[in-house]
Each structure stands twice: as structure tokens, then as C-alpha cells.
Amino acid sequence: MKRHIGQFLKYLQAEKNVSESTLRNYSMDMEQFERFLKDTNLCPSEIPPNLPFNKEGGSGIDIKKIDNVVIRTFLGKLHREGNCNNSMARKLSTLRTFFKYLCREGYLQKNPARLVATPKKAKKIPAFLSIDEAFRLMDVPDTKTLAGLRDKAMLETLYGAGLRISELVSLDINDIDLEKGYVRVFGKGRKERIVPLGRKACDAIREYLNKGQGDNPLNPPLLRGKGKGKEETGALFLNMRGGRLTSRSGWNIVDKYARRGAIARHVSPHALRHTFATHLLEDGADLRAIQELLGHASLSTTQKYTHVNLEQLMKVYDRAHPKA
């Protein structure tokens, strides 16, 4: 089992070209499933696991004994442990991909996960900020400090280009063109797209780069020729040690300024991405164009932004109803 999982992860990385975060999620899901099989002993290998010729890699699990009942039992355990339907649906999707790979390689004849129904996902309206809240958030960072300049540039870029936090922290200086006003983004599956960058975001990035000169720890190493701490050769957004910011640090930065801006709810980097899409849609942008800007593979993913607020409903009602 462990050998098959290792080969599966290599296949995802080499042939499917999935992102690091996606690969990490697949790995955690498969480790959890393998641990479940070991703990329950539902699919024991006939060969003792401690023998060197055990074809299951010493795990004591026979993959040919895994059927839809075993997978349903696994999902039932997840449900009892408090996992939400969205989480269980993702883990089931991981198993379907894993068993599809095993069928392709000839280890199995059929995919047992295909017979398991996907848990119904909760449909939630994406959290987003009003225009006033978004503008207020952009004004919170203290631009008298280089850290504040960096944070303002990050917030303006998240809202101005609708990037995922992983896409933001992966940006290099060479990925942005401040004169033409666009940024080159590598999204899920390393798919490249070009996204317009608003004037405010360009100005914020330009000020951050221009003032990051000399030996300041936030000065991009590409400009000063060396990094402090972890060596970087062109990352746009850096931490205080001169290394590339992580996604977790980006989450903390957004949350910090949301609280300082007295926004009365949790604000994540993805909420700014939702805000970007919602404000475009409210001002008449085409849904297909928004799909391209967000880098969605399917238009159905973008359609979750077609919700309308009460103010919009009242305007449509007043304009269209005969007795409004």
C-alpha cells in the first residue's frame, strides 16, 4: 500500500503537474486512509507484513480487498469524527483518483470508489466585503514603514487582481509589469494566466520596491544581490528575514489588518478574491471574463458569484415591477 501511494504521488507531481499544496493534500488524505485500514484491519494481506517479499510494502494491506463498503466505512468514521461534507467529498475524490491510477497501471480491474456517492456539499454564498470595507482595509497599513508598504501592496494586489494567497506569495518581481499594468500568475496545476493589475496596486508595489533599497531586510534580494536568512533570487513579497512569505503568513497579515480596520467578521485572503469577483459582477462585468481573470477551469465554479444583494434586488424590483 505504501509503495502504491508513493508511486501515485510521483505520478501526480510528474505527469499531472499538481501544485505543492494539492500534492500535500493528496498525501495527507492517503496517509489517513492507510492509517484507517491498518487500525481496522479490514483488508489484511495474506502474506505476513514482516516478510521481505511482501508485495504490499510491509503495510499488511491487500489493495484488491478494498471495495465500496470499506470506503463507505471510512467515510462513516470521518462523519462521526465531525468532518464536514466538503472535507469528506475531497477525500473521496482523492480515493477515486488513486484507484483510477491503480486501474490504469493494471493493479486493479475496477475502481471501487466510483460506486460511492459523493456527500452533498454545503452551498454557501462566498464571504465578501462591501466597497467601503474594502477601501477601508486598504488604508489600514502604516505606509511610513517598509513592512506597512509591503502589506499595503499585498492587500491591493489581492483585491486588485483577485489572486489566491498561494499565487500571491509565489510572485516574483519578473512576473509583474508596472508600466503596462499586468501580472503573470501561475495558478492551480501551474496554469499560467495574465491578469490586469489596477493603478492602485501598481502604485503600492512601486512604492514598496522603490523604498526597499540598501540593507533593509525587506528589500527584494533581486535588487540588492543577496538575501538574508533563506536565499531568494527574485521573490516579490518577503518576510523580515529576507525569505519568501508563506501562505500562512499571508493569512495572518490579512486577518491582522481586518481586525485593525474594525471589520466585524473574519476576513481571509480568499474573501478578497470573492470581493474582487463580486464587485466586478455588480458593475456589469461578463461572467466569462471573470472566469478568465480568476483562472477557473469551469464556468460553474464562477457561477457562485452570481448572488445579488438586497440593494440590487430592490433596484431591479423598482425598475421592473409595474406596481413598484
Buried (B, 14 or more C-beta within 10 A) or exposed (E): BBEBBEBBBEBBBEEEEBBEEBBEBBBEBBEBBBEBBBEEEBBBBEBEBEEEEBEBBBBBBBBBBBBBEBBBBBBEBBBEEEBEBEBBBBBBBBBBBBBBBBBEEEEBEEBBBEEBEBBEEEEEEBBBBBEEBBEBBBEBBEBEEBBBBBBBBBBBBBBBBBBBBBBBBBBBBEBBEBEEBBBBBBBBEEEEBBBBBBEBBBBBBBBBBEBBEEEEBBBBBBEBEEBBEEEBEBBBBBBEEBBBBEBEBBBEBBBEBBEEBEBEEEBBBBBBBBBBBBBBBBEEBEBEEBBEBBBBEEEEEBEBBEEEEEEEEEEEEEEEEEEE
